[in-house]
Amino acid sequence: MSADALPVPIRVLTVDDHPMVRDGIIALIDRQSDMAVVGEAVDGAEAIARFRELDPDIVLMDVQMPGMSGLEAIEAIRRIAPDARILVLTTYPGDAQAIRAMRAGAAGYLLKNCIRRELLDAIRSVHAGRRAISPDVAHDLAVHALVDPLTEREVAVLRLVAEGHANKQIGWRLDLSTDTIKAHLKTIFAKLGVDDRTHAVTVATRRGYLDR
């Protein structure tokens, strides 16, 4: 490369089911000399196809989309390319959701309300092999780091609580005794730091354990 040659830009694929979000990201990135949007996708399945076609350096991935979710797409892309660098952009600040995204293979987790302030630096960080996490999410991760997460069974119980089912109905649906459901709820309350079912659902939703 000659001294006057321009560096190769970071090639970005943006995945979001909202056109206005994609347009905003493209407008922001297009003003940068060191990066360029090379493609768009509206859901997880299209993201996988576009990744295969374009082989981007960075994938910006929404989490909640119709059809295949962002988390499923992350797992699929990482199976295709284990070194793929994926940065989640989401409206959901929950630490549990962030942990699921990281376990699926995401290298970063940003909130959409921070895009203008954090996105460009996050893209550069992830491209350089580092992680990028919004400060609010990082704070929640630190706060809950020493607390045991909810198990899959506990989340299943709480999801039925959120749907308005009584303990007896939950036990019937999960093939568990009412006493076992009560024991699960006691553990759930302790892990979430709450005293009742309504507060448990509220906190679990905020932290990303329950689908919104």
CORHU-V357386 format. One record per backbone hydrogen bond with DSSP energy under -0.5 kcal/mol. CO is the residue of the C=O (numbers start at 1). NH is the residue of the N-H. If there is no record, write none. Layout:
BEGIN
co->CO nh->NH
co->CO nh->NH
END
This chain:
BEGIN
co->2 nh->5
co->10 nh->12
co->10 nh->36
co->11 nh->57
co->11 nh->58
co->12 nh->38
co->12 nh->39
co->13 nh->60
co->14 nh->16
co->14 nh->41
co->15 nh->62
co->17 nh->19
co->18 nh->21
co->18 nh->22
co->19 nh->23
co->20 nh->24
co->21 nh->25
co->22 nh->26
co->23 nh->27
co->24 nh->28
co->25 nh->29
co->26 nh->30
co->27 nh->31
co->28 nh->31
co->29 nh->32
co->32 nh->35
co->34 nh->10
co->36 nh->12
co->36 nh->38
co->39 nh->14
co->41 nh->16
co->43 nh->47
co->44 nh->48
co->45 nh->49
co->46 nh->50
co->47 nh->51
co->48 nh->52
co->49 nh->53
co->50 nh->54
co->51 nh->55
co->57 nh->85
co->58 nh->13
co->59 nh->61
co->59 nh->87
co->60 nh->15
co->60 nh->62
co->61 nh->89
co->63 nh->65
co->63 nh->70
co->68 nh->44
co->69 nh->73
co->70 nh->74
co->71 nh->75
co->72 nh->76
co->73 nh->77
co->74 nh->78
co->75 nh->79
co->76 nh->80
co->77 nh->81
co->81 nh->84
co->84 nh->86
co->85 nh->59
co->86 nh->88
co->86 nh->107
co->86 nh->108
co->87 nh->61
co->88 nh->110
co->90 nh->112
co->91 nh->93
co->94 nh->98
co->95 nh->99
co->96 nh->100
co->97 nh->101
co->98 nh->102
co->99 nh->103
co->100 nh->104
co->101 nh->105
co->101 nh->106
co->102 nh->105
co->107 nh->132
co->108 nh->88
co->109 nh->134
co->110 nh->90
co->111 nh->114
co->112 nh->115
co->114 nh->118
co->115 nh->119
co->118 nh->122
co->119 nh->123
co->120 nh->124
co->121 nh->125
co->122 nh->126
co->123 nh->127
co->124 nh->128
co->125 nh->130
co->126 nh->129
co->132 nh->109
co->134 nh->138
co->135 nh->139
co->136 nh->140
co->137 nh->141
co->138 nh->142
co->139 nh->143
co->140 nh->144
co->142 nh->145
co->144 nh->147
co->151 nh->155
co->152 nh->156
co->153 nh->157
co->154 nh->158
co->155 nh->159
co->156 nh->160
co->157 nh->161
co->158 nh->162
co->159 nh->163
co->160 nh->165
co->161 nh->164
co->166 nh->170
co->167 nh->171
co->168 nh->172
co->169 nh->173
co->170 nh->174
co->171 nh->175
co->171 nh->176
co->177 nh->181
co->178 nh->182
co->179 nh->183
co->180 nh->184
co->181 nh->185
co->182 nh->186
co->183 nh->187
co->184 nh->188
co->185 nh->189
co->186 nh->190
co->187 nh->191
co->188 nh->192
co->189 nh->193
co->189 nh->194
co->196 nh->200
co->197 nh->201
co->198 nh->202
co->199 nh->203
co->200 nh->204
co->201 nh->205
co->202 nh->206
co->203 nh->207
co->204 nh->208
co->204 nh->209
co->204 nh->210
co->205 nh->208
co->207 nh->96
co->207 nh->97
END
